[in-house]
Amino acid sequence: MSAPWIAPSILSANFARLGAEVDAVLAAGADIVHFDVMDNHYVPNLTVGPLVCAALRKHGVKAPIDVHLMVDPVDRIVPDFAAAGATLISFHPEASAHVDRTIALIREHGCQPGLAFNPATPLEWLDYTIDKIDLVLLMSVNPGFGGQQFIPGVLSKIAEVRRRVRASGREIRIEVDGGIKADNIAAVARAGADTFVAGSAIFGSADYAATIRALRAGIAAGTQAAASAD
């Protein structure tokens, strides 16, 4: 299992001082920067595009940038985010006319491809793609807005993805996005996740470093519990 990553979502940051906000969470111990890209079409909200990604790179952000595309169609925007400095790009399979082609497009542009699943989206897409992707992103809220409550039913879905990843023998990250907080992250880690998106939990706190330490403590407890159960 990969070393755990904490991925603050800039959706909850102060956009008037975004560069400083990202610098602050990385200095506080975050591993990766998460972009929630919404198009007011696939989901009922409109957020950020490639120009913001490029601006953070120009600002000096060196950490990996994890782009979650909640857009339809997908392919048009992939090259732009790749050129802007994205590291990983994940998309929802039902938003792509040709899932295999989109995965290949992401990799051809030098990024790591991932598939994203809404809470009620079945995992059967993985039957045909798990040998081609580097990340599975599981939404633990319905996409479109930050600050929602975690859906507990997603825990069994995380465990099933972990089982499939182990069976594949490949290094594939399992990312969970939505409602992650210090009081539930242990359960998410125990289920098998290794990458944790936290927006309001981090950016809404008074002390980013203390919050990230609390999240890491929860991850460690959940990972230890999972190891004991095995």
C-alpha positions as semicolon CSV with decimal commas, in nm:
position;residue;x (nm);y (nm);z (nm)
1;M;0,000;0,000;0,000
2;S;0,127;0,346;-0,091
3;A;0,237;0,597;0,171
4;P;-0,065;0,808;0,270
5;W;-0,120;1,143;0,105
6;I;-0,324;1,432;0,240
7;A;-0,466;1,641;-0,043
8;P;-0,619;1,976;0,057
9;S;-0,887;2,084;-0,187
10;I;-0,843;2,443;-0,299
11;L;-1,222;2,464;-0,339
12;S;-1,228;2,564;0,029
13;A;-0,931;2,803;0,015
14;N;-0,940;3,181;0,018
15;F;-0,917;3,259;-0,353
16;A;-0,814;3,617;-0,288
17;R;-0,482;3,480;-0,163
18;L;-0,469;3,137;-0,324
19;G;-0,092;3,116;-0,375
20;A;-0,026;3,193;-0,009
21;E;-0,297;2,949;0,101
22;V;-0,143;2,665;-0,100
23;D;0,204;2,752;0,027
24;A;0,069;2,744;0,382
25;V;-0,096;2,401;0,362
26;L;0,210;2,248;0,197
27;A;0,434;2,399;0,466
28;A;0,193;2,257;0,724
29;G;0,252;1,904;0,594
30;A;0,014;1,841;0,304
31;D;0,143;1,615;0,026
32;I;-0,050;1,714;-0,283
33;V;-0,281;1,992;-0,407
34;H;-0,633;1,889;-0,509
35;F;-0,838;2,068;-0,777
36;D;-1,215;2,021;-0,792
37;V;-1,298;2,121;-1,148
38;M;-1,672;2,177;-1,202
39;D;-1,839;2,292;-1,521
40;N;-2,199;2,384;-1,422
41;H;-2,307;2,106;-1,659
42;Y;-2,196;1,768;-1,527
43;V;-2,236;1,911;-1,175
44;P;-2,435;2,216;-1,058
45;N;-2,143;2,444;-0,984
46;L;-1,866;2,631;-1,163
47;T;-1,516;2,643;-1,019
48;V;-1,166;2,665;-1,165
49;G;-0,989;2,589;-1,490
50;P;-0,637;2,537;-1,625
51;L;-0,539;2,902;-1,581
52;V;-0,553;2,861;-1,203
53;C;-0,334;2,552;-1,222
54;A;-0,084;2,735;-1,440
55;A;-0,088;3,034;-1,203
56;L;0,001;2,813;-0,905
57;R;0,289;2,658;-1,097
58;K;0,410;3,005;-1,195
59;H;0,375;3,109;-0,830
60;G;0,626;2,834;-0,747
61;V;0,416;2,540;-0,630
62;K;0,626;2,225;-0,686
63;A;0,400;1,967;-0,517
64;P;0,196;1,728;-0,732
65;I;-0,134;1,873;-0,851
66;D;-0,426;1,633;-0,851
67;V;-0,701;1,742;-1,091
68;H;-1,048;1,594;-1,049
69;L;-1,252;1,670;-1,360
70;M;-1,626;1,693;-1,292
71;V;-1,690;1,801;-1,650
72;D;-1,867;1,667;-1,958
73;P;-1,718;1,623;-2,212
74;V;-1,374;1,543;-2,075
75;D;-1,127;1,519;-2,361
76;R;-1,126;1,885;-2,465
77;I;-0,989;2,005;-2,130
78;V;-0,729;1,731;-2,065
79;P;-0,447;1,879;-2,280
80;D;-0,500;2,222;-2,124
81;F;-0,463;2,093;-1,768
82;A;-0,161;1,884;-1,868
83;A;0,005;2,191;-2,020
84;A;-0,084;2,391;-1,707
85;G;0,113;2,154;-1,484
86;A;-0,128;1,885;-1,364
87;T;0,027;1,566;-1,228
88;L;-0,277;1,340;-1,200
89;I;-0,603;1,383;-1,389
90;S;-0,911;1,184;-1,294
91;F;-1,250;1,189;-1,464
92;H;-1,593;1,031;-1,432
93;P;-1,635;0,748;-1,682
94;E;-1,997;0,830;-1,754
95;A;-1,883;1,177;-1,869
96;S;-1,659;1,032;-2,141
97;A;-1,783;0,896;-2,472
98;H;-1,481;0,662;-2,490
99;V;-1,330;0,587;-2,149
100;D;-1,030;0,394;-2,279
101;R;-0,947;0,677;-2,521
102;T;-0,965;0,938;-2,244
103;I;-0,733;0,735;-2,021
104;A;-0,486;0,708;-2,308
105;L;-0,516;1,082;-2,380
106;I;-0,426;1,170;-2,020
107;R;-0,120;0,945;-2,028
108;E;-0,013;1,068;-2,373
109;H;-0,001;1,420;-2,228
110;G;0,234;1,315;-1,951
111;C;-0,013;1,283;-1,663
112;Q;-0,129;0,991;-1,452
113;P;-0,489;0,889;-1,528
114;G;-0,757;0,813;-1,272
115;L;-1,123;0,714;-1,269
116;A;-1,369;0,889;-1,037
117;F;-1,684;0,727;-0,901
118;N;-1,987;0,899;-0,751
119;P;-2,143;0,731;-0,445
120;A;-2,403;0,544;-0,655
121;T;-2,182;0,474;-0,960
122;P;-2,104;0,102;-0,997
123;L;-1,743;-0,016;-1,005
124;E;-1,782;-0,232;-1,317
125;W;-1,586;0,025;-1,518
126;L;-1,278;-0,108;-1,337
127;D;-1,328;-0,450;-1,498
128;Y;-1,192;-0,302;-1,820
129;T;-0,960;-0,026;-1,701
130;I;-0,775;-0,127;-1,384
131;D;-0,468;-0,224;-1,586
132;K;-0,449;0,126;-1,735
133;I;-0,505;0,368;-1,445
134;D;-0,296;0,500;-1,157
135;L;-0,573;0,623;-0,928
136;V;-0,930;0,541;-0,827
137;L;-1,116;0,838;-0,679
138;L;-1,423;0,756;-0,473
139;M;-1,663;1,038;-0,398
140;S;-1,797;1,016;-0,044
141;V;-2,047;1,295;-0,113
142;N;-2,247;1,372;-0,424
143;P;-2,031;1,604;-0,635
144;G;-2,102;1,970;-0,686
145;F;-2,038;2,147;-0,357
146;G;-1,784;2,155;-0,076
147;G;-1,864;2,113;0,293
148;Q;-2,102;1,815;0,261
149;Q;-2,136;1,530;0,510
150;F;-1,951;1,202;0,451
151;I;-2,171;0,915;0,323
152;P;-2,085;0,608;0,540
153;G;-2,202;0,361;0,276
154;V;-1,894;0,447;0,070
155;L;-1,673;0,258;0,320
156;S;-1,769;-0,080;0,176
157;K;-1,701;0,054;-0,172
158;I;-1,351;0,161;-0,065
159;A;-1,288;-0,190;0,068
160;E;-1,402;-0,343;-0,260
161;V;-1,170;-0,116;-0,459
162;R;-0,881;-0,211;-0,229
163;R;-0,959;-0,579;-0,295
164;R;-0,955;-0,519;-0,671
165;V;-0,633;-0,319;-0,656
166;R;-0,459;-0,593;-0,455
167;A;-0,577;-0,853;-0,704
168;S;-0,442;-0,646;-0,993
169;G;-0,091;-0,642;-0,845
170;R;-0,050;-0,281;-0,958
171;E;0,037;0,033;-0,762
172;I;-0,291;0,223;-0,782
173;R;-0,383;0,494;-0,536
174;I;-0,726;0,493;-0,374
175;E;-0,844;0,846;-0,311
176;V;-1,152;0,948;-0,114
177;D;-1,308;1,291;-0,157
178;G;-1,592;1,441;0,045
179;G;-1,659;1,513;0,410
180;I;-1,320;1,385;0,531
181;K;-1,246;1,503;0,886
182;A;-1,031;1,398;1,180
183;D;-1,320;1,205;1,334
184;N;-1,387;0,981;1,033
185;I;-1,052;0,953;0,853
186;A;-0,949;0,645;1,054
187;A;-1,248;0,452;0,920
188;V;-1,164;0,562;0,566
189;A;-0,802;0,450;0,606
190;R;-0,909;0,120;0,761
191;A;-1,133;0,054;0,460
192;G;-0,828;0,083;0,234
193;A;-0,783;0,442;0,116
194;D;-0,436;0,595;0,094
195;T;-0,513;0,943;-0,044
196;F;-0,745;1,175;0,146
197;V;-0,901;1,493;0,008
198;A;-0,988;1,744;0,280
199;G;-1,116;2,089;0,196
200;S;-1,312;2,267;0,467
201;A;-1,157;2,045;0,737
202;I;-0,817;2,201;0,663
203;F;-0,884;2,543;0,512
204;G;-1,163;2,608;0,762
205;S;-0,936;2,541;1,059
206;A;-0,738;2,798;1,255
207;D;-0,419;2,590;1,253
208;Y;-0,344;2,401;0,931
209;A;-0,049;2,211;1,079
210;A;-0,244;2,094;1,384
211;T;-0,532;1,980;1,164
212;I;-0,302;1,788;0,931
213;R;-0,133;1,623;1,231
214;A;-0,475;1,515;1,358
215;L;-0,563;1,376;1,016
216;R;-0,235;1,183;1,001
217;A;-0,295;1,040;1,348
218;G;-0,633;0,916;1,230
219;I;-0,480;0,762;0,918
220;A;-0,218;0,583;1,128
221;A;-0,485;0,445;1,362
222;G;-0,697;0,322;1,073
223;T;-0,403;0,166;0,891
224;Q;-0,292;-0,012;1,207
225;A;-0,644;-0,143;1,265
226;A;-0,658;-0,273;0,908
227;A;-0,320;-0,448;0,950
228;S;-0,437;-0,611;1,272
229;A;-0,755;-0,733;1,104
230;D;-0,550;-0,890;0,823
